């Protein structure tokens, strides 16, 4: 199985088994994963950050901030970024801190902030591993939903032989692959998404459009596919494409083409996310030949395009979920709430162009997610892949409520 597009946060604690993390990092990258590494201070005695940064192609973090620049290493963003956090080796010291919620280093604060699944590979000597307190702490982690890998049996650093070895990198990779096969909260669900701009032709050369890049919609498509959904993405003209190979892309150009494609797939969709920036108007007439320049003023008559979200919202099934976006510049919340009601959305995601780094073309976004009950969840400025995860968390909760009603 390929780990293409998967984001793995590798936490390394102090122990002789830390040397295996060089091979683990290399295998993860070779399988297509993006890897970021966090080390505890004691782990620095066993393997160098330079080795791991070279293999992962990312900086290695081990402190709360960069002492040279003062830049903060944001544990919250790290926890949101990852699809899976793997702590290997897991020492008895870090294990006990995880069990009681202690947070005296970057790895532990990231663990406590992580919204992704967490997997640990214990490694300690025979007598330590068999101690009742270690067993109790591993039991606590399991109750908290952490996937605890079995330890290997063999020669240990002390010279003793028995249980306590960290699994070999190849074995951990197999467990990670199995995790992504099994962890599919949207498995079997049909997702339909629209993304990107539309282009409305004036003549064979010119068109009306907007600044949408499609990045937010594509991030949602990738995130949904990674969680097991069958994703159909109706994508307007853009230079980027999904990372997840399972995403089915239907390229379109105009608003009418986008509507026709969305309408054709809407009936079988469980979740529909309208993330495209559809042109509100189109030329009343498209010239067959390039319009020649004449005079100081050129007038183009416009007609209103079909409202895709509103039209499909009128035909929304009882068991379907519709999510929409609202890009506003004034009276943001009231306008977003009005759109939620008018278009029969279950959630609306509010963008404000007044937030620096958010909206069109940026890799980052800052949104407020609003439900039918008016309850809001606002985010800080995050990468759009992280925003996508937060939106899909709300979709998962909605789907659970729909399933209960069934």
C-alpha positions in Angstrom: 0.0 0.0 0.0 1.2 3.5 -0.8 1.3 6.2 1.9 1.1 8.9 -0.8 -0.2 12.2 0.6 -0.3 10.9 4.2 1.1 13.3 6.8 3.1 11.5 9.6 4.3 13.2 12.7 7.1 11.1 14.2 7.9 11.6 17.8 11.2 10.2 19.0 12.1 9.7 22.7 15.3 8.8 24.4 16.5 5.2 24.1 18.9 3.1 22.1 16.1 2.1 19.7 16.0 5.7 18.5 18.7 4.8 15.9 16.0 2.7 14.1 14.1 6.0 13.4 16.5 6.8 10.6 15.4 3.8 8.7 11.7 4.3 9.7 11.8 7.9 8.4 13.4 6.8 5.1 10.8 4.1 4.6 8.0 6.5 5.3 9.3 9.0 2.8 9.9 6.2 0.2 6.2 5.1 0.6 5.1 8.7 -0.3 4.4 10.1 3.2 5.3 13.6 4.3 7.2 13.3 7.6 7.9 15.8 10.3 9.9 14.8 13.4 9.8 15.9 17.0 12.5 14.8 19.4 12.7 14.9 23.2 15.9 16.4 24.6 17.1 12.9 25.7 16.6 11.6 22.2 19.3 14.0 21.0 21.9 11.8 22.7 21.0 8.8 20.5 20.5 10.2 17.0 21.2 13.6 15.5 18.5 16.0 14.1 20.7 16.5 11.0 20.3 12.8 10.1 16.5 13.0 10.5 16.1 16.3 8.8 18.1 15.1 5.8 15.9 11.9 5.5 12.6 13.6 6.2 13.4 16.8 4.1 11.9 18.8 6.9 13.4 20.7 9.9 13.5 18.6 13.1 11.9 20.2 16.2 12.9 19.5 19.8 12.1 22.8 21.7 9.1 25.1 22.1 10.8 27.8 20.1 13.9 28.6 18.0 16.4 30.2 20.4 18.1 32.0 17.6 15.0 33.6 16.0 12.5 33.4 18.8 10.0 31.7 16.4 7.5 29.5 18.2 7.0 25.9 17.2 3.2 25.8 17.3 2.2 22.4 18.8 -1.4 23.0 18.0 -0.7 23.4 14.3 1.5 20.3 14.3 -1.3 18.3 15.9 -3.8 19.6 13.3 -1.4 19.0 10.4 -0.8 15.3 10.9 -3.0 12.4 9.7 -1.2 10.1 12.2 1.2 10.7 15.1 3.7 7.9 15.7 5.8 7.9 18.8 8.8 5.5 18.4 10.5 4.6 20.5 8.2 5.2 23.4 10.2 5.3 26.6 8.9 4.5 30.0 9.4 8.1 31.0 7.4 9.6 28.2 4.8 6.8 28.6 4.2 7.8 32.2 3.9 11.5 31.3 1.4 10.7 28.5 -0.7 8.7 30.9 -1.1 11.6 33.4 -1.3 14.4 30.8 2.0 16.0 31.7 3.3 18.5 29.1 6.8 19.6 29.8 8.2 19.3 26.3 7.2 19.9 22.7 6.4 16.2 22.0 4.0 15.9 24.9 2.2 19.2 24.2 1.8 18.1 20.6 0.4 14.8 21.7 -2.2 16.5 23.9 -3.2 18.8 21.1 -3.3 16.1 18.3 -6.7 15.6 16.7 -5.3 12.7 14.6 -5.0 9.1 15.7 -1.9 8.3 17.8 0.3 5.1 17.5 3.1 4.2 19.9 5.9 1.7 19.7 7.3 1.0 23.2 10.9 0.2 23.7 12.5 -0.6 27.1 14.4 -3.3 28.9 12.8 -6.6 30.0 12.2 -5.8 33.6 11.0 -2.2 32.9 8.5 -3.5 30.3 7.1 -6.1 32.7 6.8 -3.7 35.6 3.1 -3.3 36.7 3.2 0.5 36.5 4.3 0.3 32.8 1.4 -2.1 32.1 -1.0 0.2 33.9 0.2 3.2 31.9 -0.1 1.4 28.6 -3.6 0.5 29.7 -4.4 4.2 30.2 -3.2 5.0 26.8 -5.3 2.3 25.2 -8.4 3.7 27.1 -7.6 7.1 25.5 -7.7 5.6 22.1 -4.0 5.3 21.5 -2.9 2.4 19.3 -0.2 0.5 21.3 2.0 -1.7 19.2 3.4 -4.9 20.5 7.0 -5.1 21.5 9.5 -7.4 19.9 11.3 -10.3 21.6 15.1 -10.7 21.4 18.4 -9.3 22.7 18.2 -6.1 24.6 20.7 -3.3 25.2 21.3 -4.6 28.7 22.5 -7.9 27.3 19.3 -9.7 28.6 17.0 -11.4 26.1 13.2 -11.1 26.2 10.2 -8.7 25.5 10.9 -5.0 25.2 12.5 -4.4 21.8 11.0 -1.8 19.6 9.4 -3.3 16.5 11.6 -3.1 13.4 10.9 -0.2 11.0 9.4 -2.5 8.4 6.9 -3.9 11.0 5.9 -0.4 12.1 5.3 0.6 8.4 3.0 -2.4 8.1 1.0 -1.3 11.1 0.8 2.2 9.7 -0.5 0.9 6.4 -3.0 -1.3 8.2 -4.1 1.8 10.2 -4.9 3.8 7.1 -6.8 0.8 5.7 -8.9 0.4 8.8 -9.3 4.0 9.8 -11.9 5.2 7.3 -14.7 7.1 9.1 -16.2 8.0 5.7 -15.7 4.5 4.2 -18.4 3.8 1.6 -19.8 7.4 1.6 -20.1 9.3 -1.6 -18.7 12.8 -1.5 -19.5 15.4 -4.2 -17.5 18.6 -4.2 -17.3 21.6 -6.4 -14.1 23.7 -6.4 -12.2 26.4 -8.3 -13.5 29.3 -10.4 -15.7 29.2 -13.5 -15.0 31.1 -16.7 -17.9 32.7 -18.7 -16.9 33.4 -22.3 -17.4 36.8 -23.8 -15.8 35.7 -27.1 -13.2 33.0 -28.0 -10.5 35.0 -26.3 -12.0 36.8 -23.3 -14.0 35.6 -20.3 -15.4 36.7 -16.9 -14.0 34.9 -13.9 -12.6 35.5 -10.4 -9.5 34.9 -8.3 -10.3 31.5 -6.9 -7.5 28.9 -7.1 -9.5 25.9 -6.0 -7.0 25.2 -3.2 -9.7 25.0 -0.4 -12.0 22.6 -2.3 -9.1 20.4 -3.4 -7.8 20.2 0.2 -11.3 19.1 1.2 -11.4 16.5 -1.6 -8.0 15.1 -0.5 -8.9 15.0 3.1 -12.2 13.2 2.5 -10.5 10.6 0.2 -7.8 10.0 2.9 -10.7 9.2 5.3 -12.2 6.6 3.0 -14.8 8.6 1.1 -15.5 8.0 -2.6 -14.9 11.5 -3.9 -16.1 13.1 -7.1 -14.6 16.6 -7.6 -16.1 18.9 -10.2 -13.2 21.3 -10.8 -13.2 24.6 -12.6 -10.2 25.9 -14.5 -7.1 25.8 -12.2 -3.5 24.8 -12.4 -3.5 22.5 -9.4 -5.0 19.0 -8.8 -5.7 16.6 -5.9 -2.9 14.6 -4.3 -5.0 11.6 -3.5 -5.2 9.4 -6.7 -8.6 8.1 -5.6 -10.3 11.5 -6.2 -12.3 11.4 -9.4 -11.9 14.8 -11.1 -14.5 16.1 -13.6 -13.0 19.2 -15.3 -15.5 22.0 -16.3 -15.2 25.6 -17.5 -18.5 27.4 -17.1 -21.1 27.7 -14.4 -23.6 25.8 -16.5 -21.2 23.0 -17.1 -20.5 22.8 -13.4 -24.2 22.7 -12.7 -24.8 19.9 -15.2 -22.0 17.8 -13.8 -23.1 18.4 -10.2 -26.7 17.7 -11.0 -25.8 14.4 -12.7 -24.0 13.2 -9.5 -26.1 14.8 -6.8 -28.7 12.1 -6.4 -26.2 9.4 -5.2 -24.1 11.7 -3.0 -24.2 11.4 0.8 -22.3 14.6 1.4 -22.1 17.6 -1.0 -19.7 20.4 -0.4 -20.1 23.5 -2.6 -16.6 25.1 -2.4 -16.4 26.5 -5.9 -16.5 30.2 -6.6 -19.2 30.2 -9.3 -19.6 33.3 -11.4 -22.9 35.0 -10.6 -23.4 36.3 -14.1 -22.4 35.4 -17.7 -22.6 37.3 -21.0 -26.0 37.1 -22.5 -24.4 36.3 -25.8 -21.0 34.8 -26.6 -19.4 36.1 -29.8 -18.2 33.6 -32.3 -15.3 35.7 -33.3 -12.9 37.9 -31.3 -14.5 41.3 -30.6 -12.5 44.0 -32.1 -11.4 47.0 -30.1 -13.5 50.1 -31.0 -14.2 53.2 -29.0 -13.4 54.0 -25.4 -16.2 52.0 -23.8 -17.2 48.4 -24.3 -20.6 47.2 -22.9 -21.3 43.5 -22.2 -24.9 42.5 -21.3 -24.9 40.0 -18.5 -27.5 37.4 -17.5 -27.7 35.7 -14.1 -26.2 32.2 -13.9 -28.0 29.4 -12.2 -27.3 29.2 -8.5 -26.0 25.6 -8.2 -26.1 25.3 -4.4 -29.6 26.8 -4.1 -31.0 24.7 -7.0 -29.6 21.4 -5.7 -30.6 22.4 -2.2 -34.2 22.4 -3.3 -33.8 18.8 -4.2 -31.7 17.8 -1.2 -32.6 14.4 0.2 -33.6 13.8 3.8 -30.4 11.9 4.4 -28.0 14.2 2.5 -25.7 16.7 4.0 -25.0 20.0 2.2 -22.0 22.3 3.1 -21.5 25.7 1.6 -19.1 28.6 1.7 -19.7 32.3 2.2 -17.0 34.8 1.2 -18.0 38.1 2.7 -16.6 41.6 3.1 -19.3 43.1 5.4 -22.0 41.9 7.8 -20.2 38.6 7.5 -22.1 36.5 10.1 -25.6 37.7 9.2 -24.9 37.2 5.5 -23.5 33.7 6.0 -26.6 32.8 8.2 -28.9 34.1 5.5 -27.1 32.0 2.9 -27.3 28.9 5.1 -31.1 29.2 5.3 -31.7 30.2 1.7 -29.6 27.4 0.2 -30.7 24.7 2.7 -27.1 24.1 4.0 -26.4 22.1 7.1 -23.2 24.1 7.6 -21.8 27.2 6.1 -18.1 28.1 6.2 -17.5 31.8 6.4 -14.5 33.5 4.9 -13.7 37.1 5.3 -11.5 38.9 2.7 -10.6 41.3 5.6 -8.5 38.6 7.2 -4.9 38.8 5.9 -3.7 35.4 4.5 -7.2 34.1 4.0 -9.5 33.6 1.0 -8.5 33.3 -2.6 -5.1 32.0 -3.8 -3.5 31.7 -0.3 -2.3 28.4 1.0 -3.8 29.4 4.4 -7.3 30.2 5.5 -9.2 31.5 8.5 -12.8 30.5 8.8 -15.9 30.4 11.0 -18.0 27.2 10.7 -21.7 27.9 11.4 -24.4 25.3 12.0 -28.2 25.5 11.6 -28.5 26.2 15.3 -26.2 29.3 15.0 -23.4 27.6 16.8 -20.0 28.8 15.5 -16.5 27.5 15.5 -13.8 30.0 14.6 -10.3 29.1 13.6 -7.0 30.9 13.6 -5.0 31.2 10.4 -4.1 27.7 9.3 -3.0 25.8 6.3 -6.0 24.9 4.1 -5.3 21.2 4.6 -5.8 21.8 8.4 -8.9 23.8 7.8 -10.3 20.9 5.7 -9.8 18.5 8.6 -11.7 20.8 11.0 -14.6 21.1 8.5 -14.7 17.3 8.0 -14.8 16.8 11.8 -18.1 18.7 11.8 -19.3 16.7 8.7 -18.5 13.5 10.6 -20.6 14.7 13.6 -23.4 15.6 11.3 -23.3 12.2 9.6 -23.4 10.5 13.0 -26.6 12.4 13.8 -28.1 11.5 10.4 -27.2 7.8 10.9 -28.9 7.9 14.3 -32.1 9.2 12.8 -32.1 6.3 10.4 
